[in-house]
């Protein structure tokens, strides 16, 4: 559960589509709140909506391909329903989800952290980044920062992190060239130990409460439902790619299956090879839709 992370910057830079990838990468938040297995969050997913119906003239199309397309449509419909169900949990339990104690807050802009540290960003019950009001954080934030950033997502120190820091400080032996320097370094070590011990106590309580709420809300099974639906979409899309098409409608089915994979659902105006692939897929689908008019 702790190996899920969210990143789309690299894909966007390469011209790759980010909608489905973004959705399937947000689970790190769920992991950070000790909630879910691996894959989700953003309603804008390539297969979040069922495919449109086929043209009526499919009498000459490969029956196996038509049946495979029906399975793809059903899988996409289930994926959309599962996504809505998880979003419902997020909205329904929002008022019960606690903010992390201020003493546990680290740096701001945690939602923009590197891949490795995104799991420490504060999240809501279903793993979405949580942006809190900065106007009340008068002790930790300068007025200018609060005025320029009315809401911010913060790093949240975990019990694991606190235990690591306590262990490091406990093994640290203060030194000093003078008695004054030695006293100062000892005071720094002792102050750090006291601070991290307090954070550990707060983190343990916070993590226990968020885990309790997540279990009560049924977040894990709801998220697993999305994972299973996503796997079904991938399986249906892969099978379609291996079944011969007999007509133009069959080619349209294959194009939609590729689009459902999330690889070619990006902006057709994207430069380079990915843009070419996207334009080709859109052209095949568009030709089939024009034929129905």
Phi, psi and omega in degrees: 000342185260018183243030183246132182216163187247122175204132178229353185300314181298318180296317181297322181295329180271358182084010179282151177293145182243350187299302182291319180298320180298315182299316186277003181250357186277358181298347179302327180296319179295321178295319182298327178269016183052056185242304199231169173286220192241088170158090168175193167096089167165121186295345184273071182255148183304319182251031181283344181237139180301149178289152176291162181290160181279167174296153184289335183273080180237019185297330184260005182276156179299120182300321179298322180291320179296319179293322178295323178293321177300321179292324177296315179299316180296319180294320179293323178295317178296321179298317179296317180295320180294322179296315179297323180295320179291319177299322179299318178300316180301319181285320185291327184257006184303319184288345180262345185284123184279149168283148176294143177306143183303328181296341181268354183284136176252226183288160177275176180058035182295337179288349179253013181293168176292165182312317186294328188255000179299333182294344180269354180293144179293136184228164174270189188295334179252015171094006178281145178303138182253119179255118184257158179293125182271349185297336182269353183267057186288334182280330186256343184237138177292153182301319181300318180295317181296324180289326181275341182227086183294330178225141183216152174258127185249153169293138178242120178292134183260168178296325178298315179296318181297316180297322179296315180294321179297318179296318180295315181291327180293329181272352182281130178254112181298141177228163178191141181288337178232165179298323180295317179294322179296316178298318180297317181290325176295319179296321179297316179296315182294321178294319178296317178299315180297319181295314183287330175293323176294318179297322179299314180299316180292320182295318180300315180293317181296314181294324178294319181291317180293324177294320179297315180293321179298318179293317180296326182279346181076036183293317183300308178296326179295319179290322179296327177299321178292318178301315180294320179294321178298318178297322179294322178295316180298317181296315180296319179295319180295320180294322179300322182295339183261357181259128181298144175257139181258340185225177176298326179296325177294322177295323178296320177301315180296322178296318179293325178294321177295319179296323180294337179292341180091351182283331186236035180255016182277190181288123179299341181275002178297130180289160177089190184298320182296323177296321179296316179298316180298316180295324179294313180299314180297323181294318180295316179294317180297322179297321179292323180290323178294328181292337181279341184287000000 
